[in-house]
Amino acid sequence: MEKINKQVLNCKKVETAILRAENILMEYAKNNGVYENFGQTYARVIEEKFLYSLGKDFQSQLKVKEKVLAFSRRMATYSPY
């Protein structure tokens, strides 16, 4: 299981958190390789923190979920080679 870098969540926008997590995970992958469920821990934590950041209505939540899902898919198919 990945250790979450607290700096990733120290922001106000979900896009910023995703960008920071991508940078950290890509650097990790270059040095250590990828593994099953790569990036899923970050995706869960980001979604949990930012789910209501755009508003409490369903459409706002859906936008956050779509962004986190896209991030999760990018990390699942990422290859540093």
C-alpha positions as CSV (number, residue, x, y, z in Angstrom):
1,M,0.0,0.0,0.0
2,E,1.2,3.5,-0.9
3,K,2.1,6.1,1.7
4,I,0.1,9.2,0.9
5,N,2.2,12.4,0.5
6,K,0.3,15.0,2.6
7,Q,1.4,17.7,0.2
8,V,-0.9,16.3,-2.5
9,L,-4.0,17.1,-0.4
10,N,-2.8,20.5,0.7
11,C,-4.7,22.5,-2.0
12,K,-8.1,23.8,-2.8
13,K,-8.8,22.3,-6.2
14,V,-9.2,18.6,-7.2
15,E,-7.2,19.3,-10.4
16,T,-4.2,20.5,-8.4
17,A,-4.3,17.4,-6.2
18,I,-4.5,15.1,-9.2
19,L,-1.6,16.8,-10.9
20,R,0.6,16.6,-7.8
21,A,-0.3,12.9,-7.3
22,E,0.5,12.1,-10.9
23,N,3.9,13.7,-10.6
24,I,4.7,11.8,-7.4
25,L,3.5,8.5,-8.8
26,M,5.3,8.9,-12.1
27,E,8.5,9.6,-10.3
28,Y,7.9,6.6,-8.1
29,A,7.2,4.4,-11.1
30,K,10.5,5.5,-12.8
31,N,12.5,4.5,-9.7
32,N,10.6,1.5,-8.4
33,G,8.3,0.3,-11.2
34,V,4.5,-0.1,-11.2
35,Y,2.3,-2.7,-9.4
36,E,-1.2,-3.9,-9.3
37,N,-3.7,-1.1,-8.4
38,F,-1.1,1.5,-9.0
39,G,-2.4,4.9,-7.9
40,Q,-5.7,3.6,-6.4
41,T,-4.9,4.8,-2.9
42,Y,-4.3,8.3,-4.1
43,A,-7.5,8.2,-6.2
44,R,-9.6,7.1,-3.2
45,V,-8.1,9.8,-0.9
46,I,-8.5,12.6,-3.4
47,E,-12.1,11.6,-4.2
48,E,-12.9,11.4,-0.5
49,K,-11.5,14.9,0.2
50,F,-12.8,16.8,-2.8
51,L,-16.1,15.1,-3.5
52,Y,-18.1,18.0,-2.1
53,S,-15.5,20.7,-3.0
54,L,-17.5,22.0,-6.0
55,G,-20.8,21.9,-4.2
56,K,-23.2,19.5,-2.6
57,D,-25.4,18.9,-5.7
58,F,-25.2,15.7,-7.7
59,Q,-23.7,17.4,-10.9
60,S,-20.8,18.9,-8.9
61,Q,-20.0,15.5,-7.3
62,L,-20.2,13.8,-10.7
63,K,-17.6,16.2,-12.1
64,V,-15.2,15.4,-9.3
65,K,-15.8,11.7,-9.7
66,E,-15.1,11.9,-13.5
67,K,-11.8,13.7,-12.9
68,V,-10.7,11.2,-10.3
69,L,-11.8,8.3,-12.5
70,A,-9.8,9.6,-15.4
71,F,-6.8,10.0,-13.1
72,S,-7.3,6.4,-11.9
73,R,-7.4,5.1,-15.4
74,R,-4.3,7.0,-16.5
75,M,-2.4,5.5,-13.5
76,A,-3.7,2.0,-14.2
77,T,-2.4,2.1,-17.7
78,Y,0.8,4.1,-17.0
79,S,4.1,2.6,-18.0
80,P,7.4,4.4,-17.3
81,Y,9.1,2.4,-20.1
